[in-house]
Amino acid sequence: MYFVKTPKIIQKLFSRFTWKIKTKKKVIFLTFDDGPIPEVTPFVLNILAQYNAKATFFCVGDNVRKHPDVFKQVVDAGHSVGNHTYNHFNGWSSSDRPYCQNVQRCADLVESNIFRPPYGRIKRSQAQMLQEDYQIIMWDVLSGDFDARISVSDCVRNVTHNAQQGSVVVFHDSLKAWDKLQHVLPEVLEHYSKLGYSFSRITDEMLQMPRRAMSA
């Protein structure tokens, strides 16, 4: 079970996490988890470019290691990148120290001040450790593109019936989501473009965070 629209009570309980981006503009923040991979990420980049859209990619470190050229395409296209652990660790089933070490291993390849826990699952103790260096980015709309039980039209509705000004929306540039994503992403971009929305990446300035110092 998962919430398509994150309940406000959850957002209040975990208020130190970022669920939406405060903005006075008609902007939506599309995010993509689990890549980069050559089978899906270049398609995403191409579709985004067609709509002059920027996004934020929460990258799995091992995928960056295996596909550095695809990761470079993401960065070169002007999108933001975030840490998504090195091995897609589930925080609820991981001890604190190995979990944070896995995040650091990803950080060796993905230089970023933002982190999203895989599955959205993270213990308070892990969050407290990571928040010294990262802003934890969650979401207020989950597309469900990973869910084999729902249709393409259901996935589109999950986004278009819930995302609004400042929403952080989750998609996945992964093989599991590919069957839906290739249809849903263009429809969502077209829908909101017609409504006068633009699509932006998440930046340190929006989060009022200092940029992480370059490693020596």
N, C-alpha and C positions, 0 to 999 in steps of 0.2 A: 504493500500500500504506500502511496505517496500523495502529497498535496500538489495539485496543479498550481494553485494560488496559495502561497505561504500565509497561513493565518496570522493576523496582527498580534495575537497573544504570543506566538512563537517569536516574532520579531522583537517584541518588547522584552521577553525573557532573556533573549540573547542580543541585547541592544548594542553591544560592542562590535558585533558583526555588521557588515554592510549588506543590506537587503535590497535597497533602492538607492538611486543617486538623486540628490536634491537638485532640481533644475527648474528654471522658469520657461524653458524652451520645449518644443515638441520633439523630444529626443528619446529614443529607446536604445538600451545598451545590450546588444546581442553578445553572448558568450558561447564559446565552444570548448568542450572538455574532451580529454583523453587522447588527442593527437600529439604530434602531427604524424600522419601516415600518408604515403603516396597515393593510396587508392581513393581517399576522400578529401583531404585538406586542399589540394590544388583546385578541386571543383568548388569548394567553399570560397576560396580566394577569388576565383573567376566570377562567381555569382555576386559576391560583395562588390567587386570592382564595377560590375554593370550598373549597380545602383549607387555608386560613389559612397559606399558604406564602409565604416570602420567598425572593428569588433575587438574582442579580447579573447585570446586563446589560452586556456589553462592546460599547460603541457605536461605530459608524463615524461619524466626524465629519460627513461629507457627508450622511448620513441624518439626523443631528440637525439640520443646517442646513435640510434640505428638509422635515422633519416635527417642528418644535419642539413642537407640541401633543402628539404621541405621546410624545416624550421627557419632557414634563412629566407625562404620565400615569404613566410609570414611576417618576419621582421622587416624585410625590404619593402613590403607593401604598406608599411606604416601602421600595422596593428599593434595592440598591446599584447604582452605575454605575461602569464602568471605561472606560479608553481602549483603542481597538482600531485606532488610526491614523485619519487623515482619509479616506484613499482605499483602505483595505484593502491596504496595501503588503505585499509578500512580502519579508521581510528578506534572504533568501538571494540575491535577484536585485536588491537595492538597495544603493547606496553608503551609507556610514554617515551622512554629513551630510544628504542629502535624506530619508533614513528618519527620522532624529530630528527634522527639521524638520516632517515630516508628522505625527509624534506630537504635537509642540507645537501644530500647527494644530488638531488634535482637542482638545487641552487648553484651547484658547481657548473651546470650547463645552461640554466635559465636564470638570467639576472633580472630579478623583479622584487618589488616590495609587496606584491599581492599574492595571496595563497587561497586556494579553494580546496577543502577536504574532499577526497573522493566519496561519493554517495552522500555528501553533506554530513558525514558522520565523524564527529570529533569529540573527545572528552574535554571537559572543562580544564583539567590539568594540562592537557596538550595545548589547548588554545592559549592558556596563560603563558606557557613557555614560548609559543610561537609569536604571540602578539608583541613581544619585545622587538621583533624585526619585521613583522608582516601585518598588513591589514587583511583580515579574513573576509573574503567576498563570498556571500551566499547568493540568494536570488529571491525574487518574489513571484516569478512565473517559470514553471517547468514544462517544457514542451511535451515531454513523454515520447520523444523520438526513439528512445531505446526500448520501448514497451511493445513487444510483439502482439499483445492482445488488442491494441487499438488500431484503427484505420488511419490512413493519411488524412482524411477529412476531420477525424477526431483530433488529430495532432494539430492541424491548422487551427481548429476552434479553440484548443487549449491556449493557444497564443493570442489569437485575435479577439477572443472574448474576455481576456484578462490583462493583457499588457497595455500599459498606458504611459503617460509622461513620466520619465525617470525609471521605468521598469528595467530590472536586470533579468534577462531571459536566457534560459539554458538550452543549448543544443549540444550535440556531440559530433565531432568529426571522427567517427569510429565506424568500423564495419558493422557493428550491431545496429547502428542507427541509419546506415546508408540507404536502405530501401525506402525509408520515409523521408529522410533529409533531402534527397535529391528532388523531391516534389514539394515538400513543405517549405523549405527555405525560400525558393523563388516566390511562392504564393504569399508568404508573410511579408517579404520585402515589397512586393507589388501592392499589397493591401495597405500597408502603412505609408508608403510613398504617396499613394493617391489621397491619403488623409493629411498630407503635408508634414509628415514626420521625417526626421533624419536619423541616422544610426551612427553612434559614436563609440569609441573605445573608452575604457576606464583608465584614467591617468592619476598620477600622484597628486596633481594639483586639485583634482576634484575631491580627493580624499583628505586633502590638507596634510599630506605626508611629505617629509623630506625624501629626496631620491636617494636610493641606496648607493653608497660610495663604490666606485669601481675598484675591483680587486687588483692588487699589484701584480 
